[in-house]
Amino acid sequence: MGEIQRPGALYQQVAAEIRSGIAAGEYKPGAPLPSETQLIERYKVSRPTVRKAIAALRAEGLIEVIHGKGSYVRALPAPAVTIERTITRSGTTFHTGHHTWEQAEEPAVYRTTTTTTTAPLLGLGEGEALFGIDRLLTDPDTGSRALHRMLIPFATADEIEQLAEAPDTEPEQIYAILTAARHKLTWHETVSARMPLPDERSTLDIPDATPILYTARVTLGTDDRPLILEEFRASADRAQLGYRITADSPRALRAVRA
């Protein structure tokens, strides 16, 4: 490809040419890009233009810059770990897909309130009081990290004294406690992807231009009343989510819809 001649910002045109080269396989995943000097000569542009083009591609997640070595086409590895989101039960014991993960530090327990995001999930108004419990988890086999947050409304804690006294109880044990309180539990979970906040990026060690997987799981009790909310965050390039799907009977579906 020779000198850039099309109208528009030069750095965007250079970025478009390199992007096309990556898509066409000219630049292989994990391979280095030409040096700045080579790109300047190839496209007949200035060094600042090349650097802006590289910065744009880095922000898109197509390349990574290794200090002292140069720019490389970013390889997209297969996720390091599959997180099974299915909940299983044996007698009075519950298990979740990340019960084998280790806690990297002691849980952080605090008081907070519902927000525009969490209030509808819990069937509450904004500003309602909650217990918040944050856990940083690591997978012992891969070193992958995840953030788990449990939000317990004060109304649930008032009903279940054990939760008021020890809100940092493990999620699986909380399910058992709620079941012992005669709640027939069901769960509703949504999954989305978004770019991480600065603290999430640093805590989870997320590469540039990499989204996080975000799940919101609501535990529903008797009469489908929301009891607790769990939020789970993991780097999208390190984890994928797995689900076991079973078919509900038409009668059960009618009962839920009613």
C-alpha positions in Angstrom: 0.0 0.0 0.0 1.4 3.3 -1.0 1.0 6.9 0.0 -2.4 7.9 1.6 -4.3 10.0 -0.8 -7.9 9.9 0.3 -9.6 12.9 2.1 -10.1 12.8 5.8 -7.9 12.6 8.9 -4.6 11.0 7.9 -4.2 9.0 11.1 -7.7 7.5 10.6 -6.8 6.4 7.1 -3.5 4.9 8.2 -5.4 3.0 11.0 -7.9 1.8 8.4 -5.2 0.4 6.2 -3.5 -1.4 9.1 -6.9 -2.7 10.2 -7.6 -4.0 6.7 -4.2 -5.7 6.8 -5.0 -7.4 10.0 -8.4 -8.6 8.7 -6.8 -9.9 5.5 -4.1 -11.8 7.4 -1.2 -9.7 6.2 -0.4 -9.1 9.9 -0.9 -12.3 11.8 -2.1 -12.5 15.5 0.9 -12.2 17.8 3.2 -10.9 15.0 4.8 -7.5 15.2 3.7 -4.6 13.0 6.2 -2.7 10.9 8.2 -0.2 12.9 7.2 3.5 13.0 9.9 4.3 10.5 8.6 1.6 8.1 5.0 2.8 8.5 6.1 6.4 7.9 7.9 5.4 4.7 5.1 3.1 3.5 2.3 5.7 3.9 4.3 8.9 3.5 3.0 10.5 6.6 4.5 12.0 9.7 5.6 10.2 12.9 2.8 11.9 15.0 0.2 10.6 12.4 1.6 7.0 12.7 1.5 7.2 16.5 -2.1 8.4 16.5 -3.1 5.6 14.2 -1.4 3.1 16.5 -3.1 4.6 19.5 -6.5 4.3 17.8 -5.9 0.6 17.0 -4.7 0.0 20.5 -7.9 1.5 21.9 -9.9 -0.8 19.7 -8.1 -3.8 21.1 -6.5 -4.8 17.8 -2.9 -4.3 18.8 -0.9 -4.1 22.0 2.2 -2.1 22.5 5.1 -3.7 24.4 7.5 -1.2 25.8 10.9 -1.5 24.2 9.7 -4.0 21.6 7.1 -2.3 19.5 3.5 -2.9 18.4 2.0 -6.4 18.0 -1.2 -7.7 16.5 -3.2 -8.8 19.5 -3.9 -12.5 19.7 -7.3 -13.4 21.0 -6.8 -16.5 23.1 -9.6 -18.9 24.0 -11.0 -18.1 27.5 -8.9 -19.6 30.2 -11.8 -20.8 32.3 -15.5 -21.7 31.9 -17.6 -20.5 34.9 -20.6 -22.8 35.3 -23.4 -20.6 36.4 -25.7 -23.5 37.3 -26.9 -23.9 40.9 -27.1 -27.5 42.1 -28.5 -28.9 45.3 -27.9 -32.1 47.3 -30.2 -32.3 50.3 -29.7 -29.0 52.1 -26.4 -28.2 50.5 -26.1 -25.9 47.5 -23.2 -25.5 45.1 -22.5 -22.8 42.5 -20.2 -22.9 39.5 -17.4 -20.9 41.3 -17.6 -22.6 44.7 -14.1 -24.0 44.1 -12.6 -20.5 43.5 -10.4 -19.1 46.3 -10.9 -15.8 48.1 -7.8 -13.6 47.4 -8.6 -11.5 50.5 -11.2 -11.2 53.3 -14.7 -10.1 52.2 -15.4 -6.4 52.5 -18.7 -5.8 54.3 -20.4 -2.4 54.2 -23.7 -0.6 54.1 -25.0 0.9 50.9 -28.3 1.8 49.1 -30.1 0.7 46.0 -29.3 2.6 42.8 -31.1 3.1 39.5 -29.6 -0.2 38.4 -30.1 -2.4 41.4 -33.4 -1.0 42.7 -35.6 -2.5 39.9 -33.8 -5.9 40.2 -34.7 -6.0 43.9 -38.2 -4.6 43.5 -37.3 -1.7 45.7 -37.2 2.1 45.3 -33.9 4.0 45.0 -32.1 4.7 48.2 -33.2 1.6 50.1 -30.7 0.3 52.6 -28.6 -2.7 51.7 -25.7 -4.8 53.1 -23.0 -5.0 50.5 -20.4 -7.8 50.5 -17.5 -7.7 48.0 -15.3 -10.7 47.3 -12.2 -11.0 45.1 -12.0 -14.5 43.8 -9.2 -16.4 42.0 -9.3 -19.6 40.0 -6.6 -21.9 41.5 -5.9 -23.6 38.1 -5.6 -20.6 35.8 -5.1 -17.6 38.1 -8.2 -15.9 36.5 -9.8 -13.3 38.7 -13.4 -12.4 39.3 -15.3 -9.9 41.5 -18.4 -11.1 43.4 -20.8 -8.7 45.1 -23.7 -9.7 47.2 -26.4 -7.1 48.0 -28.8 -8.0 50.8 -31.8 -5.7 51.4 -32.3 -4.8 55.1 -35.9 -6.2 54.7 -34.4 -9.6 53.9 -31.9 -9.3 56.8 -34.7 -8.3 59.2 -36.6 -11.5 58.2 -33.6 -13.8 58.4 -31.7 -12.9 61.6 -28.6 -14.9 60.6 -28.1 -12.6 57.6 -28.3 -9.5 59.8 -25.7 -10.9 62.2 -23.4 -12.3 59.4 -24.1 -10.8 56.0 -20.7 -12.1 54.7 -22.0 -15.7 54.9 -21.1 -17.6 51.8 -23.7 -17.5 49.0 -24.3 -21.3 49.0 -25.0 -21.1 52.8 -27.3 -18.2 52.3 -29.4 -20.3 49.9 -29.6 -23.0 52.5 -30.6 -20.5 55.2 -33.4 -19.0 53.0 -34.6 -22.5 52.2 -34.7 -23.4 55.9 -36.8 -20.3 56.4 -39.4 -22.0 54.1 -38.6 -20.0 50.9 -38.9 -22.0 47.7 -36.0 -20.5 45.8 -35.8 -19.7 42.1 -33.2 -17.5 40.3 -33.2 -15.1 37.5 -29.9 -14.0 35.8 -29.0 -11.5 33.1 -25.7 -11.3 31.4 -24.2 -8.3 29.6 -20.8 -6.9 28.5 -19.4 -3.5 29.1 -16.1 -1.7 29.4 -14.6 -1.9 32.9 -14.4 0.9 35.4 -10.8 2.0 36.3 -10.9 0.1 39.6 -12.3 -3.0 37.9 -9.6 -2.9 35.3 -6.8 -2.7 37.9 -8.3 -5.3 40.3 -9.0 -7.9 37.6 -5.8 -7.1 35.6 -7.8 -6.5 32.4 -5.8 -5.6 29.2 -6.6 -2.4 27.3 -9.8 -2.3 25.2 -11.1 -5.5 26.9 -14.7 -5.6 28.2 -15.9 -7.4 31.3 -18.7 -10.0 31.5 -21.3 -8.8 34.0 -24.0 -11.0 35.5 -26.8 -10.0 37.8 -28.4 -12.9 39.6 -31.6 -12.3 41.7 -32.6 -14.9 44.2 -36.4 -15.1 44.4 -38.3 -16.5 47.3 -41.9 -17.2 48.0 -44.3 -15.4 45.6 -41.3 -14.6 43.4 -40.2 -11.9 45.9 -36.6 -10.7 45.3 -34.5 -11.6 48.4 -30.9 -10.9 47.4 -28.9 -9.7 44.3 -25.5 -11.1 43.3 -23.2 -9.3 40.8 -20.4 -11.1 39.1 -17.6 -9.6 37.0 -14.8 -11.2 35.0 -12.6 -10.3 32.2 -14.1 -11.3 28.8 -10.8 -12.5 27.5 -10.2 -14.8 30.4 -13.6 -16.3 31.1 -16.7 -17.6 29.5 -20.0 -18.5 31.2 -21.7 -21.9 31.0 -25.3 -22.8 31.8 -27.2 -26.1 32.1 -30.6 -25.6 30.6 -33.7 -27.7 31.5 -37.2 -27.5 30.1 -39.9 -26.4 32.5 -43.2 -28.1 32.3 -46.1 -26.0 30.8 -47.8 -26.0 34.2 -44.7 -24.5 35.9 -44.5 -21.9 33.1 -48.1 -20.9 33.7 -47.5 -20.6 37.4 -44.5 -18.3 36.8 -46.4 -16.2 34.3 -49.4 -15.9 36.6 
